[in-house]
Structures are given as C-alpha cells and as structure tokens.
Amino acid sequence: MEKRAVYATRHEDSRGRYHDEAPSATRTPFQRDRDRIIHSTAFRRLKQKTQVFVAHEGDHFRTRLTHSLEVAQIARSISRTLGLDEDLAEAMALAHDMGHPPFGHAGEDQLDACMEPFDGFDHNAQTLRVVTRLEVRYPNFDGLNLTWEMLEGLVKHNGPLIDGDTSAADLPAAFREFSRIEDLELDQFAGPEAQVAALSDDIAYNNHDIDDGIAAGLFTIQELMELPIVGDVFRGVKVEYPHLTDRMVTYEAVRQLIGVWINDLVDETRRRVKRLQPASAAEVRGLGEPLVGFSDELADKQRALRAFLFERMYKHYKVNRMRSKAKRILAELFEGFTSEPQTLPSPWREDASQADAFRRARIVCDYIAGMTDGYAIEEHRRLCDLSQLG
C-alpha cells in the first residue's frame, strides 16, 4: 500500500456522525459507512435500475449496481496509488447513484417535470434524502447515520454548491430540508476521496458505454476509429491481436482505455499536488479549485467521445423509444398516486392521505424514485391496465 498522503482524509480525525455511536472494534468509520451502504435496501435496488438500457433488454448491459461496483473498483485503485483513504472513496462510489429513480436520466427528467410545482427532483439531493431519512433499518435513527465526510462528499462531489451568485436557499428541496446542510461547508470543494470518486464515475461510464453501445449494435468499432485516443487504442489492439473477434477486441480496448484515463488522472493530480502543496484534506477543500482532475489534453479529447456517445447512443431511436415509454409510465404513476393516494401501498398510503398537496407530492416522489425498472412497470400495469380488472 502507498504511504498515506498528507492531504488524505484521516479516519482518525473524522468529524463523526450526527447521532453518536460507539466506535467499531474492528472497522474504521469509513469502512463502517461502506458496509452500511452495501447492506442497504436502496443499494440492492440498483441491480434493476437502468444505466442506459432497461434491465430486461439483456443480462449483460450495465445496471446502476454493476456501474457502481465498477466505479468503486476504479476509485479504490486511484486512491491507493495517490495514498488516499480507499475505504472512503469506495463508499462514496458505491453510494453516489442511490438516489437515481428507475429508467435512468429519462426517469429523473420526468420526475423533475412532475415535481416542478413542488420544488423539483434532483438525484444527488435524493441520495442525501435516502441516506439520512428514507433508509429505515436502525432502531435509534432514520437513515444510515453516515460520517460527516461521507455526507459532505455525496453532496459536493461535483464541486461547491453555493458561491457569490447562489445561496443555500437556491438548493434543491431535499438539500434544504436537511437541517445541517450548511454545516457541510457548501462553498468549498469536497475532500480528495470524493473528487476521486466523482471522476471515477466519468471513467467508468465513458468506457463502459463504449462496450454496451457496441454490444447493442448502436455503433461499430469502425465508427470509433475517428475518435482521438479511442481510435488509437482500438487500432493498436487490432494490430497486436489480429485474430481476435470484435467482441474480444472491444474487451481489450476498453480495458486499456480505462488505464489511459486512470494514468492521466494520477499524473495530473500529482502535478497539481506539487503546485498547490495541500497539507491536509481541509486544505484540499479550501483550495478554490479541484485537486483531482484530468489533463487539459485528455479533457479535450474526452469531449469528442462524449459528443459521439450522446449522438450515437443516448439519442439513438431505440434508446429514445425506451425514454418515451419510461416517461409515460412515471408520469401516469405520479398522477395516479397524487390524485388517489388511497391506491398507494402501506405505509405510503397513510402518510400521503393525511398530507397536503406539497407533502403528498414528495411522498409519491420518494415512492417512485425508490422503484426498480421492473417494479415501476408492474405498478403501472396494476394501476393503469384496464384489462387487469377483476
């Protein structure tokens, strides 16, 4: 293991949990956070939540769960190399998508549209809601009672939330409702492990979307050859292994591409460490710029890949058809449950029936956001399919 960096988050100095608990005799606070996430219901549901393709379209496409596991593996590797706390980075990577609704970004867009009159929907804010309120499995508190460092990383992994132009009052409702949200130092960057987890997410979906897109027949290896970095790696694999099938070429090229992205991030981060010289995780938060990042050269080339995937994969007519059906399902579920809360299962029914319109909408939103793809489809069939009468 690499020597711990001076700017790493130290579990010995954790700011603790909002509800006091006796420390574990066998695990650090961040290992305990990771284990609570793995054992949570919301984490298990990720196995049937869409990444790009609906789960029933094929057993080998990524789901939110397999994606989160891949992000965690990348985050651990990077953190180990940089001397950061691997367990904290892994825990953040595993938890980062727990607030996503069914049907990927289509589901998020539709829930946000449904909730527009009721303070909207944001999957990052929903993740905070899940880990502090909705996950109920411990006798002394709601949520998972994660450490301050975990909550801070989940909230700010994409950067500061408030600046000169925004305040806490401008944040999504689920953030504002968290009573101690401003304690998370919203005007600063997250700690180094959270920054690693956020960019590990980019590395995972950039490269694994290539794999899934080819497997789904949305584009071919030949069409990737014009892209910077990606084309070079695919050509190199075909030259080195001329006997391989296209499927095996894709596996090897994606493996190598992940290494390219990781190596660039590590090298660039070390350059920033040398320039900025942070002496603690607290100093990383207050730098005014990210410590962890890709080089400008890779970031420019990465934009070409993202543009290609956006056009050829995320906007493909097959994916658009799935998005269209998903939006209709969630819109009709939301309308049905908010107008007739007595159709909700218990205990949602009791809470929603007694709530005003604003509170009822949030209860219904929480219920729908927690669904897997398959459960949302089945609930829609039960609620809206008139052939199921009797």
LOKEMAR-576822 format. One line per field, with one value per residue (C-alpha): residue in three letters; x, y, z. Coordinates in pm, whole numbers, plus 50000, padded with zeros to 5 digits. Layout:
BEGIN
aa	Ala  ...
X	X  ...
Y	Y  ...
Z	Z  ...
//
This chain:
BEGIN
aa	Met  Glu  Lys  Arg  Ala  Val  Tyr  Ala  Thr  Arg  His  Glu  Asp  Ser  Arg  Gly  Arg  Tyr  His  Asp  Glu  Ala  Pro  Ser  Ala  Thr  Arg  Thr  Pro  Phe  Gln  Arg  Asp  Arg  Asp  Arg  Ile  Ile  His  Ser  Thr  Ala  Phe  Arg  Arg  Leu  Lys  Gln  Lys  Thr  Gln  Val  Phe  Val  Ala  His  Glu  Gly  Asp  His  Phe  Arg  Thr  Arg  Leu  Thr  His  Ser  Leu  Glu  Val  Ala  Gln  Ile  Ala  Arg  Ser  Ile  Ser  Arg  Thr  Leu  Gly  Leu  Asp  Glu  Asp  Leu  Ala  Glu  Ala  Met  Ala  Leu  Ala  His  Asp  Met  Gly  His  Pro  Pro  Phe  Gly  His  Ala  Gly  Glu  Asp  Gln  Leu  Asp  Ala  Cys  Met  Glu  Pro  Phe  Asp  Gly  Phe  Asp  His  Asn  Ala  Gln  Thr  Leu  Arg  Val  Val  Thr  Arg  Leu  Glu  Val  Arg  Tyr  Pro  Asn  Phe  Asp  Gly  Leu  Asn  Leu  Thr  Trp  Glu  Met  Leu  Glu  Gly  Leu  Val  Lys  His  Asn  Gly  Pro  Leu  Ile  Asp  Gly  Asp  Thr  Ser  Ala  Ala  Asp  Leu  Pro  Ala  Ala  Phe  Arg  Glu  Phe  Ser  Arg  Ile  Glu  Asp  Leu  Glu  Leu  Asp  Gln  Phe  Ala  Gly  Pro  Glu  Ala  Gln  Val  Ala  Ala  Leu  Ser  Asp  Asp  Ile  Ala  Tyr  Asn  Asn  His  Asp  Ile  Asp  Asp  Gly  Ile  Ala  Ala  Gly  Leu  Phe  Thr  Ile  Gln  Glu  Leu  Met  Glu  Leu  Pro  Ile  Val  Gly  Asp  Val  Phe  Arg  Gly  Val  Lys  Val  Glu  Tyr  Pro  His  Leu  Thr  Asp  Arg  Met  Val  Thr  Tyr  Glu  Ala  Val  Arg  Gln  Leu  Ile  Gly  Val  Trp  Ile  Asn  Asp  Leu  Val  Asp  Glu  Thr  Arg  Arg  Arg  Val  Lys  Arg  Leu  Gln  Pro  Ala  Ser  Ala  Ala  Glu  Val  Arg  Gly  Leu  Gly  Glu  Pro  Leu  Val  Gly  Phe  Ser  Asp  Glu  Leu  Ala  Asp  Lys  Gln  Arg  Ala  Leu  Arg  Ala  Phe  Leu  Phe  Glu  Arg  Met  Tyr  Lys  His  Tyr  Lys  Val  Asn  Arg  Met  Arg  Ser  Lys  Ala  Lys  Arg  Ile  Leu  Ala  Glu  Leu  Phe  Glu  Gly  Phe  Thr  Ser  Glu  Pro  Gln  Thr  Leu  Pro  Ser  Pro  Trp  Arg  Glu  Asp  Ala  Ser  Gln  Ala  Asp  Ala  Phe  Arg  Arg  Ala  Arg  Ile  Val  Cys  Asp  Tyr  Ile  Ala  Gly  Met  Thr  Asp  Gly  Tyr  Ala  Ile  Glu  Glu  His  Arg  Arg  Leu  Cys  Asp  Leu  Ser  Gln  Leu  Gly
X	50000  50118  50221  49928  49940  49946  49635  49438  49129  49225  48962  49116  49013  48661  48411  48185  47818  47512  47385  47657  47752  48019  48310  48351  48615  48708  48638  48730  48441  48466  48470  48155  47998  48079  47928  47608  47568  47621  47359  47102  46782  46844  47179  47033  46763  47032  47060  46741  46773  46866  47208  47126  46933  46632  46739  46517  46676  46977  47158  47496  47422  47525  47275  47318  47453  47717  47815  47855  48074  48293  48322  48420  48695  48840  48815  48997  49278  49329  49307  49560  49804  49765  49783  49421  49167  49048  48750  48607  48648  48490  48196  48125  48147  47904  47656  47670  47375  47145  46909  46853  46494  46406  46479  46800  46810  46473  46323  46499  46383  46023  46016  46164  45889  45620  45767  45817  45530  45662  46031  46154  46361  46739  46905  47202  46967  46762  47075  47113  46746  46789  47091  46957  46582  46433  46653  46500  46672  46828  46639  46791  46778  46642  46886  47230  47393  47697  48003  48031  48295  48062  47770  47995  48135  47795  47660  47963  48138  48072  48203  48084  47707  47700  47904  47857  47555  47380  47290  47152  46801  46864  46944  46710  46443  46597  46918  46735  46531  46846  46872  47252  47314  47517  47746  47882  48080  47888  48113  48416  48520  48481  48769  49015  48844  48511  48685  48838  48500  48337  48596  48599  48233  48333  48600  48357  48068  48285  48446  48172  47921  48153  48123  47745  47691  47882  47710  47370  47453  47419  47758  48058  48428  48497  48292  48503  48827  48797  48783  49101  49257  48973  49057  49428  49369  49128  49371  49656  49457  49362  49725  49856  49580  49468  49296  49054  48683  48529  48385  48729  48882  48626  48701  49076  49041  48808  49045  49334  49126  49038  49411  49472  49216  49342  49707  49626  49424  49701  49972  49769  49671  50033  50122  49852  49970  50322  50192  49934  50102  49797  49897  49561  49219  49086  49333  49216  48861  48971  49197  48944  49000  48984  49294  49195  49147  49234  49492  49362  49471  49267  48970  48958  48973  48718  48468  48483  48393  48108  47968  47986  47812  47548  47459  47500  47389  47188  46988  46954  46595  46590  46701  46458  46170  46265  46287  45944  45780  45959  45843  45483  45498  45632  45403  45096  45213  45272  44935  44753  44913  44888  44524  44426  44667  44447  44592  44939  45054  45107  45273  45290  44909  44860  45123  45005  44634  44689  44932  44870  44940  45305  45389  45188  45381  45713  45586  45479  45810  46003  45797  45851  46220  46283  46134  46334  46256  46064  45863  45766  45647  45449  45296  45194  45032  44842  44730  44664  44596  44217  44247  44362  44020  43877
Y	50000  50353  50571  50783  51127  51428  51561  51236  51226  51069  50842  50910  51275  51213  51477  51192  51110  51322  51057  50948  50580  50376  50312  49973  49745  49605  49874  50235  50484  50485  50105  50109  50363  50138  49834  50020  50121  49765  49631  49899  49830  50128  49983  49642  49802  49939  49592  49657  50027  50144  50278  50329  50016  49885  49579  49331  49419  49200  49038  49179  49551  49771  49849  50112  49839  49699  50054  50148  49844  49938  50297  50166  49948  50240  50473  50224  50184  50558  50622  50351  50498  50852  50744  50840  50659  50376  50287  50640  50665  50322  50407  50726  50543  50276  50533  50801  50667  50558  50849  50768  50677  50395  50437  50637  51002  50972  50885  51174  51420  51303  51308  51657  51766  51611  51778  52119  52276  52105  52208  51966  51647  51604  51263  51393  51556  51234  51038  51258  51203  50826  50803  51048  50973  50711  50412  50291  49989  50103  50142  50470  50687  50716  50685  50526  50780  50814  51017  51388  51314  51078  51321  51607  51402  51286  51641  51820  51560  51773  52089  52369  52420  52787  53086  53459  53406  53124  53050  52755  52884  52811  52442  52153  52090  51767  51955  52243  52004  51853  52052  52063  52116  52435  52252  52068  52378  52421  52699  52468  52170  51818  51623  51439  51098  51246  51412  51077  50904  51167  51130  50751  50775  50958  50697  50410  50540  50682  50348  50104  50291  50208  49839  49848  50057  49814  49514  49672  49737  50114  50175  49976  49958  50111  50418  50469  50478  50851  50946  51068  50823  50572  50512  50481  50218  50013  50022  49914  49618  49505  49523  49338  49073  49033  48701  48841  48873  49220  49130  49041  49350  49562  49398  49455  49810  49915  49762  49964  50281  50268  50252  50555  50760  50644  50714  51061  51144  51022  51214  51534  51514  51470  51779  51976  51845  51964  52307  52360  52164  52095  51976  51828  51728  52056  52246  52046  52168  52529  52541  52718  52465  52085  51896  51583  51609  51512  51692  51958  51740  51440  51656  51799  51455  51320  51579  51422  51083  51228  51403  51078  50877  51144  51142  50773  50613  50834  50982  50658  50590  50264  50446  50731  50483  50347  50701  50785  50479  50535  50895  50797  50527  50761  51049  50827  50674  51018  51149  50839  50829  51202  51225  50899  50840  50556  50348  50360  50059  50092  50284  50532  50537  50652  50927  51057  51051  51283  51521  51849  51864  51968  51698  51436  51504  51449  51123  50995  51110  50919  50608  50624  50717  50404  50171  49942  49947  49620  49728  50057  49868  49626  49904  50086  49768  49719  50081  50168  49846  49813  49453  49366  49442  49157
Z	50000  49919  50211  50325  50164  50394  50215  50255  50474  50807  50956  51296  51257  51129  51236  51340  51290  51360  51600  51842  51827  51995  51757  51595  51743  51401  51139  51073  51047  50667  50645  50854  50614  50319  50488  50576  50213  50088  50330  50248  50055  49826  49720  49641  49426  49196  49042  48844  48775  48428  48339  47970  47877  48067  48265  48080  47743  47821  48111  48014  47992  48283  48555  48825  49053  48818  48722  49089  49150  48854  48979  49323  49177  48983  49283  49506  49252  49213  49588  49663  49411  49547  49914  49993  50210  49984  50202  50194  49817  49771  49996  49803  49471  49589  49721  49451  49246  49530  49465  49099  49005  48763  48389  48417  48321  48149  48485  48654  48386  48418  48797  48793  48550  48770  49078  48915  49116  49430  49446  49179  49187  49180  49209  49412  49660  49665  49755  50064  50140  50113  50344  50605  50609  50379  50458  50784  50938  51266  51597  51712  51398  51044  50759  50774  51009  50784  50879  50809  50546  50360  50358  50252  49966  49845  49845  49695  49479  49170  49335  49568  49585  49680  49567  49525  49300  49488  49848  50041  49964  49594  49651  49564  49828  49956  50035  50205  50419  50567  50889  50894  50523  50573  50817  50512  50403  50079  49950  49937  49728  49864  50010  49784  49805  49692  49399  49304  49325  49102  48826  48862  48766  48446  48367  48417  48210  47932  47867  47957  47742  47452  47544  47587  47274  47055  47217  47149  46786  46819  46657  46536  46613  46274  46364  46676  46478  46404  46772  46945  47193  47146  46780  46856  47122  46910  46616  46842  46974  46622  46512  46819  46816  46452  46528  46788  46728  46750  47090  47227  47063  47248  47583  47546  47412  47694  47948  47802  47776  48144  48213  47992  48184  48526  48443  48314  48627  48858  48670  48651  49019  49119  48916  49099  49437  49357  49253  49528  49811  50031  50378  50480  50349  50492  50275  49971  50037  50058  49751  49530  49250  49224  49330  49136  48762  48407  48198  47960  47669  47783  47882  47528  47370  47615  47490  47143  47289  47494  47187  46989  47260  47306  46939  46858  47185  47418  47127  46928  46832  47029  47344  47268  47248  47589  47725  47582  47738  48070  48091  48024  48291  48558  48462  48489  48817  48965  48852  48973  49316  49387  49279  49452  49742  49865  49580  49738  49942  50316  50484  50194  50177  50535  50507  50169  50256  50552  50378  50197  49821  49863  50114  49926  49605  49787  49942  49600  49452  49719  49649  49273  49299  49506  49245  49020  48648  48672  48975  48807  48500  48717  48930  48613  48481  48807  48825  48460  48264  48250  48126  48478  48626  48823
//
